[in-house]
Amino acid sequence: MKRRKLTISTVVAAVAFWGGMAKAGPIEAVYGLQVRDAAAMVSALDTLFQADAMKGNQVTLWTAVFAGTRPATHVVTATFDSWQAMDEANARRLNSDAWRQFTKTASGISERKATLLLSQLAAWGEGGDKHTAGAAFNMTVSDPARYAAALGKMAKNSDAKVMTRLMAVRAGGEGVTHIILVTAPTMAELNTYLDGLYASDAYKTFAGEVGDIRKLQTVNMYQRVKTWTR
């Protein structure tokens, strides 16, 4: 596998997590950062979200806990309900003094490594906005409709504490076309769930149904630092 494809995998993994059952959902703008001072980044975002210009924005900072040797140590995601909402929120933010001050501060403590645009195709489970741990399965899928149908059959019977999301990569994937995100209240609960899933008949059936239409690129794990909503 080429290194160029691997460097984006930190970014394609961590996105904001929402509730819902098998429905289309939010748009995610994702930024992979190498952060030299995480506490300073949190403080800068705290200050930014005091500004009225951030109305309509929801931003989450994630730490890349298990992500191989990727250059991004953190991921910042911005979540929007629609393309129009994204345009409107971006216009307010980009034209504000608060944003200009934030970018000045952020440039001194971090370096942007990658960007990505995602759209949610479906989600199963609930409580994702409160989950602190997530696993991202980054893949190339040749038949999205067939893959989504197989995933839906398996995911709809998942543990109620776990949320599963199917995301399409709109831009920036570098070969990755879709991402499956599984989140749980804690890292321990996430891995306990995955242990049971991999041993289940439902997973064996799913793997057989999609084995010829998907190539798994990487699996990474993340923890939520903080979410800001205005």
C-alpha positions as CSV (number, residue, x, y, z in Angstrom):
1,M,0.0,0.0,0.0
2,K,1.3,3.4,-0.9
3,R,2.3,5.8,2.0
4,R,0.3,8.6,0.4
5,K,-3.0,6.7,1.0
6,L,-2.0,6.0,4.6
7,T,-1.4,9.6,5.6
8,I,-5.1,10.5,5.0
9,S,-6.4,7.7,7.1
10,T,-6.1,9.7,10.3
11,V,-8.4,12.2,8.8
12,V,-11.0,9.9,7.3
13,A,-11.5,8.3,10.7
14,A,-12.6,10.9,13.3
15,V,-15.9,12.6,12.7
16,A,-18.6,13.9,14.9
17,F,-21.1,11.2,16.0
18,W,-24.9,11.6,15.9
19,G,-27.9,9.5,16.8
20,G,-30.4,8.0,14.4
21,M,-31.5,4.8,12.7
22,A,-30.6,4.0,9.0
23,K,-31.0,7.6,7.8
24,A,-28.9,10.0,5.7
25,G,-27.4,12.7,7.9
26,P,-24.8,15.4,8.4
27,I,-21.9,16.7,6.3
28,E,-18.5,16.5,7.8
29,A,-15.5,18.8,7.0
30,V,-12.5,17.1,8.6
31,Y,-9.0,18.5,9.2
32,G,-6.0,16.4,10.2
33,L,-3.5,18.4,12.4
34,Q,-0.2,17.8,13.9
35,V,-0.7,19.6,17.2
36,R,2.3,20.6,19.4
37,D,0.3,21.9,22.3
38,A,-3.1,20.2,22.8
39,A,-4.1,22.3,25.8
40,A,-3.4,25.5,23.8
41,M,-5.6,24.2,21.0
42,V,-8.5,23.6,23.3
43,S,-8.1,27.1,24.8
44,A,-8.1,28.6,21.3
45,L,-11.3,26.8,20.4
46,D,-12.9,27.8,23.6
47,T,-12.2,31.4,22.7
48,L,-13.3,31.0,19.1
49,F,-16.7,29.7,20.2
50,Q,-17.4,32.7,22.3
51,A,-17.9,34.6,19.1
52,D,-21.3,35.1,17.5
53,A,-19.7,34.4,14.1
54,M,-19.6,30.7,15.1
55,K,-23.3,30.4,15.0
56,G,-24.3,27.3,13.2
57,N,-21.0,25.5,13.8
58,Q,-20.3,22.3,15.7
59,V,-16.7,21.4,16.1
60,T,-15.1,18.4,17.7
61,L,-11.4,17.8,18.6
62,W,-10.3,14.1,18.5
63,T,-7.0,12.6,19.6
64,A,-5.5,9.9,17.3
65,V,-4.9,7.2,19.9
66,F,-4.2,4.2,17.7
67,A,-3.4,5.3,14.2
68,G,-0.1,3.8,13.2
69,T,2.6,6.3,12.2
70,R,0.3,8.9,10.7
71,P,1.5,12.6,10.8
72,A,-1.8,13.9,12.3
73,T,-1.9,13.7,16.1
74,H,-5.4,15.2,16.2
75,V,-8.5,15.7,14.0
76,V,-10.8,18.6,14.0
77,T,-14.3,18.0,12.5
78,A,-16.9,20.6,11.6
79,T,-20.5,19.1,11.3
80,F,-23.3,20.7,9.3
81,D,-26.9,19.6,8.7
82,S,-26.8,20.4,4.9
83,W,-24.6,21.8,2.2
84,Q,-26.4,25.1,2.5
85,A,-25.9,25.2,6.2
86,M,-22.2,24.6,5.6
87,D,-21.9,27.5,3.2
88,E,-23.7,29.9,5.5
89,A,-21.7,28.9,8.6
90,N,-18.4,29.1,6.7
91,A,-19.3,32.6,5.4
92,R,-19.9,33.9,8.9
93,R,-16.8,32.3,10.3
94,L,-14.3,33.1,7.5
95,N,-15.2,36.8,7.6
96,S,-14.9,37.3,11.3
97,D,-12.1,38.8,13.4
98,A,-12.5,35.8,15.8
99,W,-11.6,33.4,13.0
100,R,-8.6,35.4,12.0
101,Q,-7.3,35.4,15.5
102,F,-7.9,31.7,15.9
103,T,-5.9,30.9,12.7
104,K,-3.1,33.0,13.9
105,T,-3.0,31.2,17.2
106,A,-3.4,27.7,15.6
107,S,-0.6,28.3,13.1
108,G,1.8,28.7,16.0
109,I,0.8,25.4,17.8
110,S,-0.2,23.1,14.9
111,E,0.3,22.2,11.3
112,R,-2.4,21.1,8.9
113,K,-1.7,17.7,7.3
114,A,-4.8,16.8,5.4
115,T,-8.5,17.7,4.7
116,L,-11.5,15.7,3.9
117,L,-15.2,16.1,3.0
118,L,-17.7,13.4,4.1
119,S,-21.4,12.8,3.9
120,Q,-23.3,10.4,6.0
121,L,-25.2,7.7,4.1
122,A,-26.8,5.8,7.0
123,A,-26.5,5.4,10.8
124,W,-27.7,2.7,13.3
125,G,-27.8,3.2,17.0
126,E,-28.0,6.3,19.2
127,G,-26.1,8.3,21.8
128,G,-23.1,8.9,19.5
129,D,-22.8,12.5,20.5
130,K,-21.9,11.3,24.0
131,H,-19.5,8.6,23.0
132,T,-15.8,9.1,23.8
133,A,-14.2,6.4,21.7
134,G,-14.4,5.5,18.1
135,A,-13.0,3.0,15.6
136,A,-12.8,3.9,11.9
137,F,-12.7,1.3,9.1
138,N,-11.3,3.0,6.0
139,M,-12.0,1.2,2.8
140,T,-12.4,1.2,-1.0
141,V,-15.9,-0.1,-2.1
142,S,-16.8,-0.9,-5.7
143,D,-20.6,-1.4,-5.1
144,P,-21.8,1.0,-2.5
145,A,-25.5,0.0,-2.6
146,R,-24.7,-3.7,-2.1
147,Y,-22.3,-2.9,0.7
148,A,-24.8,-0.6,2.5
149,A,-27.4,-3.3,2.3
150,A,-25.1,-5.9,3.8
151,L,-23.9,-3.5,6.5
152,G,-27.5,-2.6,7.4
153,K,-28.5,-6.2,8.0
154,M,-25.6,-6.6,10.4
155,A,-25.7,-3.2,12.1
156,K,-29.4,-3.0,12.9
157,N,-28.9,-5.8,15.5
158,S,-25.9,-4.2,17.1
159,D,-25.5,-3.5,20.8
160,A,-27.7,-0.6,21.9
161,K,-24.7,1.1,23.5
162,V,-22.8,1.2,20.2
163,M,-23.4,3.4,17.1
164,T,-22.4,2.5,13.6
165,R,-22.2,5.1,10.7
166,L,-21.6,4.7,7.0
167,M,-19.8,7.7,5.5
168,A,-19.1,8.5,1.8
169,V,-16.0,10.3,0.9
170,R,-16.9,13.3,-1.2
171,A,-13.4,14.8,-1.5
172,G,-9.8,14.1,-0.2
173,G,-10.0,10.3,0.2
174,E,-6.9,9.4,-1.8
175,G,-8.3,6.0,-2.7
176,V,-10.6,5.6,0.3
177,T,-14.2,5.8,-0.8
178,H,-16.2,4.9,2.3
179,I,-15.6,4.8,6.1
180,I,-17.5,2.8,8.7
181,L,-17.4,4.5,12.1
182,V,-18.2,2.5,15.3
183,T,-18.4,4.4,18.5
184,A,-19.0,3.5,22.2
185,P,-19.1,5.2,25.6
186,T,-15.5,4.1,26.4
187,M,-12.6,2.5,24.7
188,A,-13.1,-0.7,26.8
189,E,-16.7,-1.0,25.7
190,L,-15.8,-0.3,22.1
191,N,-13.2,-3.2,22.0
192,T,-15.5,-5.5,24.0
193,Y,-18.2,-5.0,21.3
194,L,-15.7,-5.6,18.5
195,D,-14.5,-8.8,20.1
196,G,-18.1,-10.1,20.2
197,L,-18.9,-8.8,16.7
198,Y,-15.9,-10.6,15.0
199,A,-16.9,-13.9,16.7
200,S,-20.5,-13.7,15.6
201,D,-22.3,-15.5,12.8
202,A,-23.7,-12.1,11.6
203,Y,-20.2,-10.8,11.0
204,K,-19.2,-14.0,9.1
205,T,-22.3,-13.6,6.9
206,F,-21.5,-9.9,6.3
207,A,-17.8,-10.6,5.5
208,G,-18.9,-13.2,2.9
209,E,-21.4,-10.8,1.3
210,V,-18.9,-7.9,0.8
211,G,-15.6,-9.7,0.4
212,D,-15.4,-9.2,-3.3
213,I,-16.5,-5.5,-3.4
214,R,-14.5,-3.9,-0.6
215,K,-10.8,-3.5,0.2
216,L,-10.1,-2.6,3.8
217,Q,-7.3,0.0,4.0
218,T,-6.7,0.8,7.7
219,V,-8.4,0.6,11.1
220,N,-7.8,3.5,13.5
221,M,-9.1,4.4,16.9
222,Y,-9.8,7.9,18.4
223,Q,-10.9,9.5,21.6
224,R,-13.0,12.7,21.9
225,V,-11.3,15.6,23.6
226,K,-14.1,18.1,23.5
227,T,-17.1,19.3,21.4
228,W,-18.1,22.9,20.8
229,T,-21.5,24.0,19.6
230,R,-22.8,27.5,18.9
